[in-house]
């Protein structure tokens, strides 16, 4: 069974913000890479079909498949690059508290993907978030 990672999406408030930024980066020839200081010790499990789940304002909303994990440099300059698939896959919203860096995320704990067409919610995301927070949706 694949293992996943979960990470806060810093600098993007919504999945649309991330999509626009990724498209701009791709237009400049940049690949979808996440840079981290620590290389996951369980990288083989992640590469066996795992994804990186993105948290936006306290909710998991998107995932991207992890394609490669590579440690670059040595000593003080050592870092990890996580290459992601271009596709942003919408997930059912799931509340998550803030944390630093990335965490392992078991598949059994991950939210399900939304079916095609469900990613466009009929109401604004802020309203949907507030309804979930009070338990009304």
C-alpha positions as CSV (number, residue, x, y, z in Angstrom):
1,X,0.0,0.0,0.0
2,X,1.3,3.4,-1.0
3,X,2.3,6.0,1.6
4,X,1.5,9.7,1.1
5,X,2.8,13.0,2.2
6,X,0.8,16.0,3.5
7,X,2.0,19.6,3.4
8,X,0.6,23.1,3.8
9,X,0.3,25.0,0.6
10,X,2.1,28.2,1.5
11,X,1.5,31.2,-0.8
12,X,-1.7,29.9,-2.3
13,X,-5.0,30.4,-0.6
14,X,-7.0,28.2,-3.0
15,X,-6.4,25.3,-5.4
16,X,-7.0,27.8,-8.2
17,X,-4.1,29.9,-6.9
18,X,-1.9,26.9,-7.0
19,X,-3.0,25.9,-10.5
20,X,-2.3,29.4,-11.9
21,X,1.1,29.5,-10.2
22,X,2.0,26.0,-11.5
23,X,1.0,27.0,-15.1
24,X,3.1,30.1,-14.9
25,X,6.1,28.0,-13.7
26,X,5.5,25.5,-16.4
27,X,5.5,28.3,-19.0
28,X,8.9,29.3,-17.8
29,X,10.1,25.7,-18.2
30,X,10.1,24.8,-14.5
31,X,9.0,21.3,-13.4
32,X,6.5,20.9,-10.5
33,X,9.1,20.3,-7.7
34,X,8.7,20.8,-4.0
35,X,11.9,21.6,-2.1
36,X,12.3,20.4,1.5
37,X,15.2,20.1,3.9
38,X,14.6,16.5,4.9
39,X,14.4,13.5,2.6
40,X,11.6,11.1,3.6
41,X,13.1,7.9,5.0
42,X,10.2,6.0,3.6
43,X,10.6,7.3,0.1
44,X,10.2,3.9,-1.5
45,X,6.8,3.5,0.0
46,X,5.8,7.0,-1.3
47,X,7.1,6.2,-4.8
48,X,4.9,3.1,-4.9
49,X,1.9,5.2,-6.0
50,X,1.8,7.9,-3.2
51,X,0.7,11.5,-3.5
52,X,1.3,14.8,-1.8
53,X,-1.9,16.2,-0.3
54,X,-2.1,20.0,-0.1
55,X,-3.6,21.8,2.8
56,X,-5.2,25.2,2.0
57,X,-6.4,27.3,5.0
58,X,-6.8,24.3,7.2
59,X,-8.3,21.9,4.7
60,X,-7.0,19.2,2.4
61,X,-8.4,20.0,-1.0
62,X,-5.9,18.8,-3.7
63,X,-3.4,16.0,-4.2
64,X,-0.6,15.5,-6.7
65,X,1.0,12.1,-7.4
66,X,4.7,11.9,-6.4
67,X,6.9,10.9,-9.3
68,X,10.4,11.1,-7.9
69,X,12.2,11.9,-4.7
70,X,15.9,13.0,-4.9
71,X,18.4,14.2,-2.4
72,X,20.5,17.0,-3.9
73,X,23.8,18.5,-2.6
74,X,25.9,17.7,0.4
75,X,26.5,19.2,3.9
76,X,24.8,22.5,4.5
77,X,23.5,22.7,0.9
78,X,21.8,19.3,1.2
79,X,18.1,19.3,0.3
80,X,15.3,17.1,-1.1
81,X,13.4,17.6,-4.3
82,X,10.0,16.0,-4.7
83,X,8.9,15.8,-8.3
84,X,5.1,15.9,-8.7
85,X,2.7,15.0,-11.5
86,X,1.2,18.1,-13.2
87,X,-2.4,16.9,-12.5
88,X,-4.1,18.6,-9.5
89,X,-6.6,16.0,-8.3
90,X,-9.4,17.5,-6.2
91,X,-10.3,15.7,-3.0
92,X,-13.2,15.8,-0.6
93,X,-12.4,18.6,1.9
94,X,-10.8,17.4,5.2
95,X,-9.9,19.6,8.1
96,X,-6.3,19.6,9.2
97,X,-4.5,21.6,11.9
98,X,-1.4,23.7,11.0
99,X,2.0,22.0,11.1
100,X,5.5,22.7,9.9
101,X,7.1,20.9,7.0
102,X,5.6,17.7,5.6
103,X,4.2,14.7,7.4
104,X,3.6,11.1,6.3
105,X,-0.1,10.6,5.5
106,X,-1.5,7.1,5.5
107,X,-3.9,6.2,2.7
108,X,-6.5,5.1,5.2
109,X,-6.6,8.7,6.6
110,X,-6.6,10.5,3.2
111,X,-9.8,12.0,1.9
112,X,-11.3,10.4,-1.2
113,X,-10.9,12.0,-4.6
114,X,-13.8,13.9,-6.0
115,X,-15.5,12.5,-9.1
116,X,-15.1,14.4,-12.3
117,X,-17.3,17.4,-12.2
118,X,-17.6,17.5,-8.4
119,X,-14.5,19.7,-8.1
120,X,-16.6,22.8,-8.9
121,X,-18.7,23.3,-5.8
122,X,-21.9,25.3,-6.4
123,X,-21.1,27.6,-3.6
124,X,-18.0,29.7,-2.7
125,X,-15.2,27.9,-0.9
126,X,-15.3,30.2,2.1
127,X,-19.0,29.5,2.6
128,X,-18.5,25.7,2.2
129,X,-15.6,25.9,4.7
130,X,-17.7,27.7,7.3
131,X,-20.6,25.2,6.8
132,X,-18.2,22.3,7.4
133,X,-16.7,24.0,10.5
134,X,-20.1,24.3,12.2
135,X,-21.0,20.7,11.1
136,X,-23.8,21.8,8.8
137,X,-22.3,20.2,5.6
